[in-house]
């Protein structure tokens, strides 16, 4: 389901492009939603096909799966609270949109609840997990400065200016931290109850 949505979205963005194909492909990989759904698809694929390999062990680690759960939860939250109302996709685009922003996030959260061991998580993990969104934001702002393209309206420096974008990023990082603490808290509760 993940790979289907990712590949079809790439096809649709190329077919409906407003820039050259190379620029369109770079823009495609500039979306946090796409990168995070690739992470989800990789996690499931490697865990299924090569569970005993280095990457298999990495993608089945509780800290890794919980971090990805946080990342994909933010995809669902931000899209459904902020971005959903900005456009009206139809047909195949609607299907892909729902898969990437709603169905896959919900399924991954269920997967985390049912199949991920809940032991070994520490509160400090939440701060380490900020590395991925931080690197992403730095990349987007640098690339936006050079190309003028910002994938999301709340980080569009051209229309908002840096002070507002930095403020938006601050609240975004607080959201990541909050989700991280919530999942760690749930894991600790579930871990305790399974020992009794």
C-alpha positions in Angstrom: 0.0 0.0 0.0 2.8 2.4 0.9 4.9 1.7 -2.2 1.8 1.9 -4.4 0.9 5.4 -3.0 4.5 6.7 -3.2 5.0 5.5 -6.8 1.5 6.7 -8.0 2.1 10.1 -6.4 5.4 10.4 -8.2 3.7 9.6 -11.5 0.9 12.1 -10.8 3.3 14.9 -9.9 5.4 14.4 -13.0 2.3 14.2 -15.3 0.8 17.4 -13.7 4.2 19.2 -13.3 4.6 22.9 -13.5 8.4 22.7 -13.7 11.0 20.6 -15.5 11.1 16.9 -14.7 14.4 17.0 -12.7 13.1 20.0 -10.7 9.7 18.2 -10.2 11.5 15.1 -8.9 13.5 17.2 -6.4 10.3 18.9 -5.3 8.6 15.5 -4.9 11.4 14.4 -2.5 11.1 17.8 -0.7 7.7 16.8 0.9 7.9 15.6 4.5 4.9 13.4 3.7 6.7 11.5 0.9 10.0 11.1 2.8 8.2 9.8 5.9 5.9 7.4 3.9 9.1 6.1 2.2 10.5 5.5 5.7 7.3 3.6 6.7 7.4 1.5 3.5 11.1 0.7 4.1 10.5 -0.2 7.7 7.8 -2.7 6.7 9.6 -4.1 3.7 12.9 -4.7 5.4 11.3 -6.1 8.5 9.3 -8.5 6.4 12.0 -9.6 3.9 15.3 -9.2 5.8 14.5 -9.2 9.5 17.9 -10.6 10.6 20.0 -8.2 8.5 21.5 -5.0 10.0 18.7 -2.9 8.5 16.1 -5.5 9.6 17.3 -5.3 13.2 17.4 -1.4 12.9 13.9 -1.2 11.6 12.5 -3.6 14.2 14.1 -1.8 17.1 11.6 -0.3 19.5 13.2 3.2 19.4 13.2 3.2 15.6 9.6 2.0 15.2 8.4 4.5 17.8 10.3 7.4 16.2 8.7 6.5 12.8 5.3 6.3 14.6 5.9 9.9 15.8 6.9 11.1 12.4 4.0 9.5 10.5 1.5 10.7 13.2 2.6 14.3 12.6 2.0 13.7 8.9 -1.6 12.8 9.6 -2.1 15.5 12.2 -0.7 18.4 10.2 -2.4 17.4 7.0 -5.8 16.8 8.5 -5.8 19.9 10.7 -4.1 22.4 8.4 -3.6 21.3 4.8 -6.6 19.2 3.9 -8.8 22.3 3.4 -6.4 24.0 1.0 -7.3 21.8 -2.0 -9.8 19.2 -3.3 -8.0 16.3 -5.0 -10.1 14.0 -7.2 -9.9 10.5 -8.6 -6.6 8.7 -8.2 -5.0 11.8 -6.5 -7.7 11.6 -3.9 -7.0 7.9 -3.2 -3.2 8.5 -3.0 -3.8 11.5 -0.8 -6.0 9.5 1.7 -3.5 6.6 1.7 -0.4 8.9 2.4 -2.1 11.2 5.0 -4.7 9.1 6.7 -4.8 5.4 6.1 -1.0 4.6 6.4 -0.5 6.8 9.5 -3.5 5.1 11.3 -2.3 1.6 10.2 1.2 2.3 11.4 0.0 3.6 14.8 -2.1 0.4 15.1 1.0 -1.7 14.1 3.0 0.1 16.9 0.3 -0.6 19.5 -0.1 -4.3 18.6 3.3 -5.5 17.5 6.1 -3.3 18.8 7.8 -4.2 22.1 7.3 -1.4 24.6 10.4 -1.8 26.7 13.6 0.2 26.6 12.2 3.6 25.7 13.7 6.6 27.6 12.4 10.2 27.9 15.6 11.5 26.3 14.8 9.5 23.1 12.3 12.3 22.3 15.1 14.8 21.9 17.2 12.5 19.6 14.1 11.9 17.4 14.0 15.7 16.6 17.1 15.2 14.4 15.1 14.0 11.4 12.6 17.0 11.3 15.5 19.4 12.1 17.6 18.2 9.1 14.5 18.3 7.0 13.6 21.9 7.9 17.2 23.0 7.3 17.2 21.3 3.9 13.9 22.9 2.9 14.8 26.4 4.0 18.2 26.2 2.2 16.7 24.8 -0.9 13.8 27.3 -0.8 16.3 30.1 -0.5 18.0 28.9 -3.8 14.9 27.8 -5.7 12.0 29.8 -4.3 10.0 26.6 -3.8 8.6 25.7 -0.3 6.5 22.5 -0.1 4.2 23.8 2.6 2.5 27.1 3.2 3.5 27.4 6.9 7.3 27.3 5.9 7.0 29.6 2.9 9.5 32.3 3.7 8.5 34.2 0.5 5.0 35.0 1.8 5.5 34.7 5.6 9.1 35.9 6.3 11.7 34.2 8.4 10.4 35.3 11.8 7.0 33.7 11.2 8.4 30.6 9.6 10.8 30.1 12.6 7.9 30.5 15.0 5.9 27.9 13.0 8.9 25.6 13.1 9.2 26.1 16.9 5.5 25.0 17.3 6.1 22.1 14.9 9.0 20.9 17.0 6.9 21.2 20.1 4.3 19.0 18.4 7.1 16.4 17.6 8.2 16.5 21.3 4.6 16.2 22.5 3.9 13.2 20.3 7.2 11.6 21.3 6.4 12.0 25.0 2.9 10.6 24.6 4.1 7.5 22.8 6.9 7.0 25.3 4.4 7.4 28.2 2.0 4.9 26.6 4.9 2.5 26.1 6.0 2.7 29.7 2.4 2.1 30.9 1.9 -0.9 28.6 5.4 -2.2 29.6 4.5 -2.0 33.3 1.1 -3.6 32.9 2.5 -6.5 30.8 4.9 -7.3 33.7 2.1 -7.6 36.2 
